[in-house]
Amino acid sequence: MGSAKEDCLGYAARDPSGVLSPFHFSRRAIGVDDISIGITHCGVCYAEVAGTRNKFGDAKYPVVPGHEIVGLVKEVGSNVKGFKVGDHVGVGTYVNSCRDCEYCNDGFEVHCSKGIVFTYNHVDVDGTITRGGFSTYVVVHERYCFKIPKDYPLASAAPLLCAGITVYSPMVRHKMNQPGKSLGVIGLGGLGHMAVKFGKAFGLNVTVFSTSISKKEEALNLLRADKFVLSTNQQEMQEVSKSLDFIIDTASGAHPFDPYMSLLKTGGVLVLVGAPSEVKLSPISLLLGMKSISGSVAGGTKDTKEMLEFCAAKKIYPEIEIIPIQYVNEAIERLIKSDIKYRAIGVDDISISITNCGVCYAEVVWTRNKFGDVNYPVVPGHEIVGLVKELGSNVKGFKVGDHVGVGTYVNSCRDCEYCNDGFEVYCSKGAVSTYNRVDVDGTITRGRFSTYIVVHERYCFKIPKDYPLASAAPLLCAGITVYSPMIRHKMNQPGKSLGVIGLGGLGHMAVKFGKAFGLNVTVFSTSISKKEEALSLLGADKFVLSTSQQEMLEVSKSLDFIMDTASGAHPFDPYMSLLKTGRVLVLVGAPGEVNLSPISLIRGMKSISGSASGGTKDTKEMLEFCAANKIYPEIEIIPIQRFRRRCIGDRASLSKKL
């Protein structure tokens, strides 16, 4: 059966705090096919955060993490032939599989049909819990142990066993190792930088895509990529349209897919190795050009052995930092903080005396717990305007007495691609709503049906002095909700045609912006009573009763854009038929479901897109645009004492004055 069990010293988390501390435990006795490895180094991956802090709800405490393990063979079982004592070896993300299914037989054990056994926090076939590489040694079946060439630094080999193989395996499988071909790499973290290194070693022309211009130097000078594209720059993206044979997508934050699919040549493939919350793209991105999107996770034993030999031969080394195990908690905190910036209290804040706050249907939804997540007591209100009464010491862009506003959110991570681009509302870690949300300091946000508010300066907007404060309040929700997608979809081109579905708070602002942009505006409504308002009050060019088939037929294929602001259930195909070829319907209302025929998209290359509120960049621009063009929402000012009886009526601006 082999030698007796030994005492093993590891670092384990005992609870969801994830704090690691010394932990003595026993490894299994070495079997005839096993190898005992004295661990010298173990990589730190974000999986350590998820695993030790029970992010997936399956932690089997105490958890000893670590799945990028390297070290020296100190003992081998009697049947082991391929390893000897003293060999440099590594262990990756899994330590067992069925060894009998088609995938195991082909060296793709990571896709074992019966499920692999992960290196830590999993139940092995003998019923024991696997414990990872933050420890002094490990016992593993020889099949899942990889020989590392003697001249390859052990510390550098560790990240290859997760990040390295995660990109290498799909690159080889999809034949991305053909010299002269073109590769795009989205993201430049642990996975992305390895994709660039492999791409250059394969002889590819490599383009790096990032939302952060700060990555340009690293991409071009350190990693020797051939080109860097700021993915938020439409001109730069356009310049590489249909130029790439392959794309490796390593980004885990939420991001669009259609723009990247448009960069592939006919028959090109995008391989997803990051883990965004969802993959959403138009079927057109696949259908036109025979393009593919594929996924991949880690790699099998066959690919891993090949990758290690390739890295040694080509002198490919990950960029690493070596940290003593005693500082493992600090290392993990550094890993977390590279993704999350904690709020600085006070010095960057503004205190605002509230004069008015808009009333939105969201007030009904949240105060009445329609989504079942209310943190009572709830103070609603997210269309806030008032006067600056106090500033933190670091605040430079505001002064006491300024007219200011605050919208639907009051915090975000401030470090993801969306925050960096001024789209904080789409923060990949989640924007903190103005009320009924847990802020980063653990407090519950309270809305602005109140006397004053304290907010970080980033989420505060200056309102021009000559613009009425009460009128500015609805702009911070209804206004920006329609303005932002109109700008993003280039609906500000004079002479183009715009359809607006619905004529409530959102719809009437879409009409106002459309006319200010010089568009020909058609309003659609199921109510003939809206005709007078649309044509006479708002100045729309045409009114269509959407229940009249004749009127709908008369505007078939005539619109460049449609803004759908209706939240009630309604059909989509009739409206899609009104768009010209290649045009877009933008949904900003919230109907129960979006149901349409794929033909409505496929014929005419049409698109349906969604949008929710807007970022700080668009909001500032919108406020200046409204002031310059004298665009004012239609409002009614109501004393706050009468809020209860009017909160379900038309949009209003509440006066704080009691």
C-alpha positions in Angstrom: 0.0 0.0 0.0 3.0 2.3 0.3 4.5 4.4 3.1 2.5 5.6 6.1 0.7 9.0 6.2 2.7 12.1 7.1 1.8 15.2 8.9 1.1 18.0 6.4 1.2 21.7 7.3 -1.1 23.9 5.2 -2.9 27.3 5.3 -6.6 26.9 5.6 -9.8 29.0 5.7 -12.1 27.9 8.5 -15.1 30.1 7.6 -16.4 32.5 4.8 -14.1 35.3 6.0 -11.5 33.5 3.9 -8.8 34.2 6.4 -6.0 31.6 6.1 -4.1 30.3 9.1 -1.8 27.3 9.7 -3.6 23.9 9.7 -2.1 20.5 10.3 -3.7 17.6 8.5 -2.9 14.2 7.0 -2.5 13.4 3.3 -3.4 9.9 2.1 -0.8 7.2 2.2 1.1 7.0 -1.1 -0.4 4.3 -3.4 1.3 2.2 -6.0 0.4 4.8 -8.8 1.0 7.9 -6.6 3.7 10.5 -6.4 4.5 12.5 -3.2 5.6 16.0 -4.1 7.4 18.5 -1.8 5.8 21.8 -2.7 8.1 24.7 -3.4 5.6 27.2 -4.9 1.9 27.6 -5.5 0.2 30.2 -7.7 -2.5 32.6 -6.3 -5.6 32.8 -8.5 -8.9 34.5 -8.0 -10.4 31.0 -7.5 -8.8 31.1 -4.1 -11.0 34.0 -3.2 -14.2 32.3 -4.5 -13.3 28.9 -2.9 -12.3 30.1 0.6 -15.1 32.7 0.9 -17.8 30.2 -0.1 -18.9 32.2 -3.2 -20.5 29.1 -4.7 -22.0 27.9 -1.4 -20.2 24.6 -1.4 -17.1 25.2 0.8 -16.1 22.2 2.9 -14.3 23.9 5.7 -11.4 23.8 6.6 -10.5 24.7 3.0 -6.8 24.5 1.9 -6.7 26.3 -1.4 -4.1 26.3 -4.2 -4.3 24.7 -7.7 -1.1 25.9 -9.5 1.4 23.6 -7.6 5.0 23.0 -8.4 7.8 21.2 -6.4 10.1 18.2 -6.3 9.2 14.5 -6.3 10.1 13.1 -2.9 8.6 9.6 -3.2 7.0 7.4 -5.9 4.7 4.4 -5.8 5.9 1.0 -6.9 4.1 1.2 -10.3 5.3 4.7 -11.2 7.7 4.6 -14.2 7.7 8.1 -15.6 9.0 10.0 -12.6 11.8 9.7 -10.1 12.8 11.3 -6.8 14.1 14.8 -7.4 12.1 15.5 -10.6 10.7 19.0 -11.1 6.9 18.5 -11.3 3.6 20.3 -11.2 -0.1 19.7 -10.5 -2.9 21.8 -11.9 -6.6 22.3 -11.4 -7.7 18.7 -11.0 -6.3 15.5 -9.4 -8.7 12.7 -10.5 -11.2 11.7 -13.2 -12.9 8.5 -14.3 -9.9 7.6 -16.6 -12.3 5.5 -18.8 -14.6 7.8 -20.7 -13.9 9.1 -24.3 -12.5 12.4 -23.0 -10.2 10.8 -20.5 -9.0 8.3 -23.1 -8.2 11.3 -25.4 -6.3 13.2 -22.8 -9.1 15.7 -22.2 -9.6 14.7 -18.6 -10.8 18.2 -17.6 -14.0 17.4 -19.6 -14.4 13.9 -18.0 -18.0 12.8 -18.6 -18.3 11.7 -14.9 -16.8 14.9 -13.6 -13.2 15.7 -12.5 -12.1 16.0 -8.9 -10.7 19.5 -8.3 -7.4 19.9 -6.5 -9.1 21.3 -3.5 -12.6 21.4 -1.8 -13.9 18.4 -3.7 -14.8 14.9 -2.7 -12.3 12.4 -4.1 -13.3 8.8 -5.1 -12.2 7.5 -1.7 -14.5 9.9 0.1 -11.8 12.2 1.3 -11.8 16.0 0.8 -9.1 17.3 -1.5 -6.7 19.9 0.0 -4.7 22.2 -2.2 -1.2 23.5 -2.7 -1.0 26.0 0.1 0.7 23.3 2.0 4.0 21.5 2.4 3.4 18.5 0.2 0.7 16.7 -1.9 0.1 13.1 -2.9 -1.4 12.7 -6.4 -1.9 10.0 -9.0 1.0 10.1 -11.5 -1.5 10.7 -14.4 -2.3 14.2 -13.0 1.4 15.1 -12.4 3.4 16.9 -15.0 7.2 16.9 -15.5 8.7 20.4 -15.7 12.0 20.7 -17.6 15.0 21.1 -15.3 16.0 24.4 -16.8 12.6 26.0 -16.5 12.1 28.0 -13.2 9.7 26.3 -10.9 8.1 29.5 -9.7 7.4 30.6 -13.3 5.9 27.2 -14.1 3.1 27.5 -11.4 0.8 29.9 -13.3 1.1 27.8 -16.5 -0.9 25.1 -14.8 -4.0 27.2 -14.7 -3.7 30.5 -16.7 -1.3 29.1 -19.2 -3.1 25.9 -20.1 -6.5 27.8 -20.1 -5.4 29.8 -23.1 -2.9 27.3 -24.7 -5.4 24.4 -25.0 -8.1 26.3 -27.1 -5.4 28.1 -29.2 -4.0 24.7 -30.3 -7.4 23.1 -30.6 -8.6 25.9 -32.9 -5.4 25.9 -34.9 -4.4 29.3 -33.7 -0.7 28.2 -33.9 -0.4 28.9 -37.7 2.3 31.5 -38.4 1.1 34.6 -40.2 -2.5 34.4 -39.0 -4.0 37.2 -36.9 -5.1 37.0 -33.3 -7.1 39.4 -31.1 -6.7 39.2 -27.3 -9.4 40.8 -25.2 -8.2 41.7 -21.7 -4.6 41.8 -20.4 -4.7 40.1 -17.0 -3.3 36.7 -16.1 -5.0 34.9 -19.0 -4.6 37.7 -21.5 -0.9 38.2 -21.1 -0.3 34.5 -21.6 -2.4 34.5 -24.8 -0.2 37.3 -26.1 3.0 35.4 -25.3 1.7 32.2 -26.9 0.5 34.2 -29.9 3.8 35.8 -30.6 5.6 32.4 -30.1 3.3 30.9 -32.7 4.2 33.6 -35.2 0.9 35.3 -35.1 0.1 39.0 -35.7 -1.4 39.9 -32.2 -3.8 42.8 -31.5 -4.6 43.5 -27.8 -8.0 45.0 -26.9 -8.5 46.8 -23.6 -10.8 49.5 -22.2 -7.9 51.0 -20.4 -5.3 53.1 -22.3 -2.9 52.4 -19.4 -2.5 48.8 -20.8 -1.0 50.1 -24.1 2.6 50.3 -22.8 2.5 46.8 -21.3 0.9 45.3 -24.5 3.3 46.9 -27.0 6.6 47.2 -25.1 6.6 44.4 -22.5 4.6 41.7 -24.3 5.5 42.8 -27.9 2.0 42.8 -29.3 1.8 44.2 -32.8 -1.2 46.5 -32.2 -3.2 47.9 -29.3 -6.8 48.9 -29.7 -8.8 51.0 -27.1 -12.0 49.1 -27.4 -14.1 52.1 -26.4 -12.8 54.0 -29.4 -15.2 53.3 -32.3 -12.7 54.6 -34.8 -9.9 52.2 -33.6 -12.4 49.3 -33.6 -13.6 50.1 -37.1 -10.0 50.2 -38.4 -9.6 46.5 -37.5 -13.0 45.4 -38.8 -13.0 41.9 -40.4 -9.2 41.6 -40.0 -8.8 38.8 -37.4 -8.6 35.1 -37.9 -9.1 34.3 -34.1 -10.0 36.1 -30.9 -9.3 34.9 -27.4 -11.7 36.6 -25.0 -10.1 36.6 -21.5 -12.3 39.3 -19.9 -14.6 38.2 -17.0 -16.3 41.6 -16.6 -19.6 42.2 -18.4 -18.9 43.3 -22.0 -20.6 43.3 -25.4 -19.8 40.5 -27.9 -21.2 41.8 -31.2 -18.5 44.5 -31.6 -15.8 41.9 -31.3 -17.6 39.4 -33.6 -17.5 42.1 -36.3 -13.7 42.1 -36.2 -13.5 38.5 -37.3 -12.9 37.4 -40.9 -15.3 35.1 -42.6 -15.2 31.7 -40.8 -13.3 33.2 -37.8 -13.8 32.1 -34.3 -13.9 33.8 -30.9 -12.9 31.6 -28.0 -14.3 32.5 -24.6 -12.0 31.7 -21.6 -13.1 34.5 -19.2 -16.3 34.1 -17.3 -18.7 37.1 -17.8 -22.1 36.7 -16.2 -23.8 36.2 -19.6 -23.0 35.9 -23.3 -25.5 38.0 -25.3 -25.1 38.6 -29.0 -27.2 39.0 -32.1 -27.6 35.9 -34.2 -26.5 38.0 -37.1 -23.0 38.1 -35.6 -22.8 34.4 -36.2 -24.9 34.0 -39.4 -23.2 36.6 -41.5 -19.7 35.4 -42.2 -20.0 31.8 -40.8 -18.5 32.9 -37.6 -18.3 30.9 -34.3 -18.1 31.5 -30.6 -16.7 28.7 -28.5 -15.8 28.2 -24.9 -12.9 26.5 -23.1 -11.9 25.7 -19.5 -8.3 24.7 -18.5 -6.9 21.7 -20.5 -6.2 18.0 -20.5 -3.1 16.1 -19.5 -2.0 15.8 -23.2 -2.1 19.6 -23.9 -0.5 20.4 -20.5 2.5 18.3 -21.2 2.9 19.7 -24.6 2.5 23.3 -23.3 5.2 22.9 -20.7 7.7 21.6 -23.3 6.7 24.4 -25.6 7.3 27.1 -22.9 10.7 25.6 -22.1 11.7 25.4 -25.7 10.5 29.0 -26.5 11.5 30.5 -23.2 8.0 31.7 -22.4 7.7 32.9 -18.8 4.6 34.3 -17.1 5.0 37.7 -15.4 5.0 36.8 -11.7 5.8 38.1 -8.2 7.1 35.7 -5.5 5.5 36.2 -2.0 6.3 34.1 1.1 3.5 31.9 2.3 3.4 33.7 5.6 2.0 36.7 3.7 -0.7 34.7 1.8 -3.6 36.7 3.4 -2.0 40.0 2.3 -1.4 38.5 -1.2 -5.1 37.6 -1.5 -6.2 41.0 -0.3 -3.9 42.6 -2.9 -5.5 40.3 -5.5 -9.0 41.5 -4.4 -8.1 45.2 -4.3 -6.7 45.1 -7.8 -10.4 44.6 -8.8 -12.2 46.6 -6.1 -11.5 50.2 -4.8 -12.9 50.9 -1.4 -14.8 54.1 -0.9 -12.9 56.9 0.8 -15.3 58.5 3.3 -15.5 62.3 3.6 -12.6 63.9 1.7 -14.1 63.2 -1.7 -17.7 63.8 -0.7 -20.2 66.6 -1.2 -23.1 67.5 1.1 -26.2 68.7 -0.8 -29.2 70.5 0.6 -32.1 69.0 -1.4 -34.6 71.4 -3.0 -36.5 69.0 -5.3 -36.7 65.3 -6.0 -38.5 63.7 -9.0 -41.1 61.0 -8.6 -40.6 57.9 -10.7 -42.6 54.6 -10.9 -39.5 53.0 -9.3 -40.7 54.6 -6.0 -43.8 52.4 -6.2 -41.9 49.3 -7.0 -39.3 49.6 -4.3 -41.4 51.0 -1.5 -44.0 48.2 -2.0 -41.4 45.5 -2.2 -42.3 44.3 -5.7 -39.0 42.5 -6.2 -38.8 41.1 -2.6 -35.5 42.7 -1.7 -36.5 45.8 0.3 -34.3 46.8 3.2 -36.9 48.6 5.4 -37.2 51.4 6.3 -36.9 52.7 2.7 -36.3 56.3 1.9 -37.0 56.6 -1.8 -36.0 59.2 -4.4 -33.3 59.1 -7.1 -33.8 62.3 -9.2 -32.3 64.7 -6.8 -31.4 68.4 -7.2 -30.2 71.0 -4.7 -27.4 73.2 -3.5 -23.9 72.3 -2.4 -23.6 73.1 1.3 -20.3 71.5 2.2 -17.3 69.9 0.5 -14.6 67.4 1.3 -11.0 68.5 1.3 -10.2 66.7 -1.9 -13.1 68.1 -3.9 -12.0 70.5 -6.7 -14.8 70.6 -9.2 -17.6 72.0 -7.0 -18.0 74.9 -4.6 -20.5 75.8 -1.9 -23.7 77.2 -3.5 -23.4 75.3 -6.8 -26.6 73.9 -8.3 -26.2 70.1 -8.5 -28.0 66.9 -9.0 -27.7 63.2 -8.2 -29.3 60.4 -10.2 -30.0 56.7 -9.9 -26.7 55.5 -8.4 -24.2 56.8 -5.8 -21.3 54.3 -6.0 -19.5 51.8 -8.2 -16.1 50.1 -8.2 -14.5 53.0 -10.1 -12.0 50.6 -11.6 -13.6 48.3 -14.2 -13.7 49.0 -17.9 -17.2 50.6 -17.7 -16.4 52.9 -14.8 -13.2 53.9 -16.5 -15.2 54.8 -19.6 -17.8 56.8 -17.6 -20.4 54.1 -17.9 -20.6 53.5 -14.1 -24.3 52.5 -14.3 -23.0 49.3 -16.0 -20.2 48.7 -13.5 -19.1 45.1 -13.8 -19.3 44.7 -10.0 -22.7 46.5 -9.8 -23.5 50.1 -9.3 -24.9 51.0 -5.9 -28.4 52.4 -6.4 -29.3 55.7 -4.7 -31.6 53.9 -2.2 -32.3 50.4 -0.9 -28.9 49.1 -1.7 -25.9 48.0 0.5 -23.0 50.4 0.0 -19.4 49.3 0.1 -19.1 50.4 3.8 -22.1 48.0 4.6 -24.6 50.8 5.1 -28.0 50.9 3.4 -28.4 53.7 0.9 -31.3 56.1 1.7 -33.0 58.1 -1.0 -33.7 61.7 -1.4 -37.1 62.3 -0.1 -35.2 63.9 2.7 -33.5 67.2 3.6 -29.9 66.5 2.5 -27.6 63.9 1.0 -23.9 63.2 1.2 -22.4 61.7 -2.0 -19.0 61.1 -3.6 -18.3 63.9 -6.0 -18.0 61.5 -9.0 -21.8 60.8 -8.8 -22.7 64.5 -8.5 -23.5 66.6 -11.5 -23.3 70.4 -11.9 -26.5 72.0 -13.2 -26.1 75.3 -15.2 -27.2 78.2 -13.0 -29.8 79.4 -15.5 -31.5 76.0 -15.7 -34.5 75.6 -13.3 -33.6 73.1 -10.6 -37.0 71.5 -10.5 -36.9 70.9 -14.2 -33.5 69.3 -13.9 -34.6 66.6 -11.5 -36.4 64.3 -14.1 -33.4 64.6 -16.4 -31.4 62.5 -14.0 -33.5 59.4 -14.6 -36.0 59.8 -17.5 -33.8 62.2 -19.4 -30.6 60.3 -19.3 -32.4 57.0 -19.9 -33.3 58.0 -23.4 -30.4 60.5 -24.1 -27.6 57.9 -23.5 -28.8 55.3 -26.0 -29.7 57.9 -28.5 -26.1 59.2 -28.5 -24.6 55.7 -28.4 -26.7 54.6 -31.4 -26.0 57.9 -33.3 -29.6 59.0 -33.2 -28.3 62.6 -33.2 -27.9 62.9 -37.0 -30.1 65.7 -38.4 -32.4 64.5 -41.1 -32.8 61.0 -39.9 -36.1 59.5 -38.8 -37.0 58.5 -35.3 -40.0 56.6 -34.0 -41.0 56.9 -30.3 -43.2 54.2 -28.8 -45.1 55.6 -25.8 -45.5 59.1 -24.5 -44.9 59.0 -20.8 -42.0 60.4 -18.8 -39.5 58.6 -21.0 -41.3 59.0 -24.3 -41.9 62.7 -24.1 -38.2 63.3 -23.4 -37.2 61.1 -26.4 -39.4 63.4 -28.6 -37.8 66.5 -27.2 -34.3 65.2 -27.8 -35.2 63.9 -31.2 -36.5 67.4 -32.3 -33.4 69.1 -30.8 -31.2 66.7 -32.8 -33.0 67.7 -36.0 -34.8 64.3 -36.5 -38.1 63.6 -38.2 -40.1 62.2 -35.2 -43.1 59.9 -35.3 -44.9 59.1 -32.1 -46.7 55.7 -31.7 -49.4 55.2 -29.2 -52.4 53.0 -28.6 -54.3 56.0 -27.3 -55.7 58.6 -29.8 -55.9 61.0 -26.9 -52.1 61.4 -27.1 -52.2 62.8 -30.6 -52.7 66.4 -29.5 -49.9 66.3 -27.0 -47.5 64.6 -29.5 -48.1 67.1 -32.4 -49.0 70.3 -30.7 -47.2 70.3 -27.3 -44.1 68.3 -28.2 -43.8 69.2 -31.9 -43.6 65.7 -33.3 -43.9 65.4 -37.1 -46.3 62.6 -37.2 -48.6 60.6 -34.9 -49.5 56.9 -35.6 -52.2 55.0 -33.8 -50.4 51.7 -33.4 -53.7 49.7 -33.3 -54.4 50.9 -36.9 -52.9 48.5 -39.4 -53.3 51.0 -42.2 -51.4 53.8 -40.3 -48.7 51.3 -39.4 -48.4 50.1 -43.0 -48.0 53.7 -44.2 -44.7 54.0 -42.3 -43.3 50.6 -43.2 -39.5 50.6 -43.6 -39.3 54.4 -43.1 -37.5 54.7 -39.7 -33.8 54.9 -39.0 -34.3 54.4 -35.2 -37.1 53.5 -32.8 -37.0 54.3 -29.1 -39.4 51.9 -27.3 -40.4 53.5 -24.0 -43.5 51.4 -23.3 -43.5 49.1 -20.3 -46.8 47.5 -20.9 -47.0 44.2 -22.9 -46.8 44.9 -26.6 -45.8 43.1 -29.9 -42.3 43.8 -31.3 -42.5 42.4 -34.9 -44.9 45.2 -36.2 -42.4 47.8 -35.0 -39.4 46.0 -36.4 -41.0 46.1 -39.8 -41.0 49.9 -39.6 -37.2 50.0 -39.5 -35.0 50.5 -42.6 -32.3 48.0 -43.4 -29.5 47.9 -40.7 -31.4 50.0 -38.2 -32.1 49.6 -34.6 -34.9 49.5 -32.0 -33.7 50.5 -28.6 -35.7 49.3 -25.6 -35.8 51.5 -22.5 -39.2 50.5 -21.2 -39.6 47.2 -19.2 -42.3 45.0 -20.7 -42.8 41.6 -19.2 -41.0 39.9 -22.1 -39.5 40.6 -25.5 -41.0 38.2 -28.0 -40.2 38.5 -31.7 -39.5 36.4 -34.7 -35.9 36.0 -35.7 -36.9 37.0 -39.2 -37.5 40.5 -37.8 -33.8 40.6 -37.1 -32.3 38.5 -39.9 -34.1 40.2 -42.8 -32.7 43.6 -43.1 -29.8 43.2 -40.6 -32.0 44.9 -37.9 -31.1 45.0 -34.3 -32.9 45.3 -31.0 -30.8 46.8 -28.1 -31.4 47.6 -24.5 -30.3 50.5 -22.3 -30.7 51.4 -18.6 -30.0 55.0 -17.5 -26.6 56.4 -18.4 -23.1 57.0 -17.1 -21.5 60.1 -15.6 -20.0 61.2 -18.9 -23.3 61.1 -20.8 -25.2 62.7 -17.9 -22.9 65.7 -17.8 -23.2 66.1 -21.6 -27.0 65.8 -21.5 -27.3 68.5 -18.8 -25.2 70.9 -20.9 -27.2 70.0 -24.0 -30.5 70.7 -22.3 -29.4 74.0 -21.0 -28.0 75.1 -24.4 -31.1 74.0 -26.3 -33.6 75.0 -23.7 -35.0 71.5 -23.3 -37.3 71.2 -20.3 -39.3 68.2 -19.1 -43.0 68.6 -18.6 -43.4 68.6 -14.8 -45.7 69.5 -12.0 -44.3 70.7 -8.6 -46.0 69.1 -5.7 -45.3 69.7 -1.9 -43.7 66.6 -0.4 -46.7 66.3 2.0 -48.9 65.3 -0.9 -46.5 62.7 -2.3 -48.5 59.7 -1.2 -51.6 60.6 -3.1 -49.7 61.5 -6.3 -46.9 58.9 -6.5 -48.7 56.9 -9.2 -49.7 59.8 -11.4 -47.7 61.7 -14.0 -44.1 62.6 -13.5 -43.7 65.2 -10.8 -41.0 67.1 -9.0 -41.4 67.2 -5.3 -40.5 70.4 -3.4 -38.8 69.8 -0.1 -40.0 73.1 1.3 -42.4 72.2 4.1 
